[in-house]
Amino acid sequence: MGASAPAARDPAGAVPVVRSHRIVLALPEARATPERLAAYLCLIDRPVTALLSRDRLERLEPGRFLYHSRPFRLLAFELTPSLALQATWQGSCLEIVCDDCRLLGLGAWQRGVAFTMAASLRPAALALEGEWRATLLTPASLPGWGRSLAGKALEQVVKRIERRVQGGLRKDLLTWLLDAEVSG
């Protein structure tokens, strides 16, 4: 992956729980050439907006967003992530980095947990390809079962991201590719 996630607030003795995922969005459409796909990705705000729920996304400035994720349950906790995202076009790759995340709902554990995320998307022949990686730094005092639960929470995030890639991003990209008035 081109961009790396920024260093998380590293709580003393934190233990990382890491998940990564390869992204492939196949586009069996003749107009999905690497050049056209690059033209879409370099719009930066459009693909980021297509990836995330618009009603939870706040555009702060070009390429910079605040995203309030939908809450999810983990044991007795209802967690609500709030992510500051920076998106940039680097060479032939869209890089998206979470440079600040707040996990509301952890109670006393809140100060001991930190989250980082980075993703990249690049054009390929009839596809977008990329990687996604997230790290959850957990307190060293957290028992093994707690880290296992943290891993399961990250796996839920992987599933959400995959649904967004295959749903919202696919739909918006195909609309852009097939509508000459939109894509030129």
Secondary structure, 3 states (H helix, E strand, C coil): CCCCCCCCCCCCCCEEEEEEEEEEEECCCCCCCHHHHHHHHCCCHHHHHHHCCHHHEEEEECCEEEEECCCEEECCEEEEEEEEEEEEEECCEEEEEEEEEEEECCHHHHHHCEEEEEEEEEEECCEEEEEEEEEEEECCCCCHHHHHHHHHHHHHHHHHHHHHHHHHHHHHHHHHHHCHHHHC
